């Protein structure tokens, strides 16, 4: 082709809107309003929704991390004693990993190596297959790989211990207490902070945004 017809098409002009940030007074207004709503609402579902929004915004300000890493936060990653948060995971976006998968054991496989390969945990594989921790896997045995929602973050600059304030830790402890005592969540069984109990998986980007 002598001439590229695409070059004749006028380019679409994209208008970029200026990004706006909250000033200190706006931040205070937001937290005053949502704290008041949490305290006065009698609807437990509405209280849970408002509380989650508050904690999501709080994490955004305190940690400055991306939404994928915020969605992947686990309660054990908050070190209340030393006032720091460990950022080491981001959310898994591959939908094929959200369901059980079959895997056929190969020569040399161990529970540990399989867990590492599929970016899951040894305990999850043990529980899914009802096997013992030190059990030797038989070659050609079919085992279940449980759903995977997390992956190790690839951003070395954001994989770190972040020092947080005492106020942040206090707010997170109160939220944890709310989940356990009022919503009766088993946070040892499901340790993700932003967990959608209706669909039994992490909250989506769309929901949290």
C-alpha positions in Angstrom: 0.0 0.0 0.0 1.5 3.3 -1.1 -0.3 5.5 1.4 -1.6 4.5 4.8 -5.4 5.6 4.9 -5.2 5.8 8.7 -3.0 8.8 8.4 -5.9 10.7 6.8 -8.1 10.3 9.9 -8.2 13.2 12.2 -6.8 12.4 15.6 -9.3 12.4 18.5 -8.5 15.1 21.0 -8.6 13.9 24.6 -9.3 16.6 27.1 -7.5 16.0 30.4 -9.2 17.3 33.4 -7.1 18.8 36.2 -6.8 16.5 39.1 -8.1 18.0 42.3 -7.1 17.1 45.8 -8.8 17.5 49.1 -7.5 20.3 51.4 -7.2 19.7 55.1 -10.6 21.2 55.9 -12.3 18.9 53.3 -10.6 15.9 54.9 -11.8 16.9 58.3 -15.4 17.5 57.0 -15.4 14.0 55.4 -14.3 12.2 58.5 -16.6 14.2 60.8 -19.6 13.4 58.6 -18.9 9.7 58.2 -18.1 9.2 61.9 -21.4 10.9 62.8 -23.2 8.7 60.4 -21.6 5.5 61.8 -22.6 6.5 65.3 -26.2 7.4 64.6 -27.4 4.9 62.0 -29.4 1.9 63.3 -29.0 -0.1 60.1 -26.2 -2.5 60.6 -25.6 -2.9 56.8 -25.4 0.8 56.3 -23.1 1.1 59.3 -20.8 -1.6 57.8 -20.8 0.1 54.4 -20.0 3.5 55.9 -17.3 2.0 58.1 -15.6 0.3 55.2 -15.6 3.6 53.2 -14.0 5.3 56.1 -11.3 2.7 56.4 -10.7 2.7 52.7 -10.1 6.4 52.6 -8.0 6.2 55.8 -5.8 3.6 54.2 -5.4 5.7 51.1 -4.2 8.7 53.1 -2.0 6.7 55.5 -0.4 4.3 53.1 -0.5 6.1 49.8 -0.6 2.7 48.0 -2.5 1.7 44.8 -6.0 0.3 44.9 -4.8 -3.2 44.0 -2.5 -3.2 47.1 -5.2 -1.7 49.3 -7.6 -4.5 48.3 -5.0 -7.1 49.2 -4.4 -5.8 52.7 -4.5 -8.5 55.4 -5.0 -8.1 59.1 -1.8 -9.9 60.0 0.1 -7.4 57.9 -0.8 -4.6 60.4 1.8 -4.6 63.2 -0.1 -2.8 65.9 2.7 -3.1 68.4 5.4 -1.4 66.2 2.9 0.9 64.4 3.7 -0.3 60.8 2.0 -2.0 57.9 3.6 -4.6 55.6 2.9 -4.0 51.9 3.8 -7.2 50.1 0.7 -8.3 48.1 -1.4 -6.9 45.3 -4.7 -8.3 44.1 -4.9 -11.1 41.5 -6.7 -10.0 38.4 -6.7 -13.3 36.5 -10.3 -14.6 36.8 -9.2 -18.2 36.0 -7.5 -18.2 39.5 -10.8 -17.3 41.3 -12.0 -20.9 41.2 -10.7 -24.3 42.2 -8.2 -25.8 39.7 -6.9 -29.3 39.3 -3.2 -30.1 39.2 -1.5 -33.4 38.5 1.5 -34.1 40.8 4.8 -34.4 38.9 8.1 -36.1 40.0 9.8 -33.9 42.6 6.8 -31.9 43.5 6.2 -31.0 47.2 3.3 -29.1 48.8 5.7 -26.2 49.3 6.9 -26.1 45.7 3.3 -26.4 44.4 2.1 -23.6 46.7 5.0 -21.4 45.5 4.3 -22.1 41.9 0.6 -21.2 42.1 1.3 -18.2 44.5 -0.9 -19.7 47.2 -0.1 -21.0 50.7 0.8 -24.4 52.1 -2.1 -24.3 54.5 -4.6 -23.5 51.8 -3.5 -26.6 49.8 -3.5 -28.8 52.9 -7.1 -27.7 53.7 -8.4 -28.0 50.2 -7.0 -31.6 49.8 -7.4 -32.9 53.4 -3.7 -33.9 53.5 -1.0 -33.7 56.2 1.7 -31.1 56.1 4.6 -33.5 55.7 2.7 -35.9 53.5 4.7 -37.2 50.4 2.7 -36.5 47.3 2.3 -39.4 44.8 3.2 -38.8 41.2 0.1 -38.5 39.0 -2.1 -37.8 42.0 -4.7 -35.1 41.2 -4.9 -32.3 43.8 -7.0 -29.2 44.1 -5.4 -25.7 43.8 -7.8 -23.4 45.8 -8.8 -20.0 44.6 -6.0 -17.4 44.6 -6.9 -13.7 45.1 -3.4 -12.4 46.0 -0.1 -12.2 44.3 3.3 -10.9 45.4 3.5 -7.2 44.5 5.9 -6.6 41.6 6.6 -3.0 42.6 9.7 -3.1 44.8 9.2 0.5 45.7 5.8 -0.2 47.3 6.8 -3.5 48.9 7.9 -2.3 52.3 7.2 -1.7 56.0 5.3 1.5 56.2 5.4 3.4 59.5 1.9 4.6 60.5 0.5 6.8 63.2 -0.9 5.6 66.5 -4.3 7.1 65.5 -4.3 4.9 62.3 -3.6 1.8 64.4 -6.4 2.8 66.9 -8.9 3.3 64.0 -7.9 -0.1 62.5 -8.3 -1.8 65.9 -11.8 -0.4 66.3 -12.8 -1.5 62.8 -11.4 -5.0 63.5 -13.4 -5.1 66.7 -16.5 -4.0 64.8 -16.1 -6.7 62.3 -15.6 -9.4 64.9 -18.2 -8.3 67.5 -21.0 -6.7 65.5 -20.7 -8.5 62.2 -19.3 -11.8 63.7 -16.6 -12.1 61.1 -13.9 -14.8 61.6 -10.9 -12.8 60.7 -8.5 -15.7 61.2 -10.3 -17.7 58.6 -10.7 -14.8 56.2 -8.0 -12.3 57.1 -8.6 -9.8 54.2 -9.6 -6.4 55.4 -11.8 -5.6 52.3 -13.7 -8.8 51.9 -17.0 -9.1 50.1 -19.0 -11.6 52.2 -21.9 -11.6 49.7 -19.8 -13.0 46.9 -17.1 -14.6 49.1 -14.2 -12.8 47.4 -12.3 -9.5 47.7 -14.3 -6.3 46.8 -13.9 -5.3 43.1 -12.1 -2.2 42.0 -15.4 -0.8 40.7 -17.1 -1.3 44.1 -14.3 0.3 46.1 -13.9 3.2 43.7 
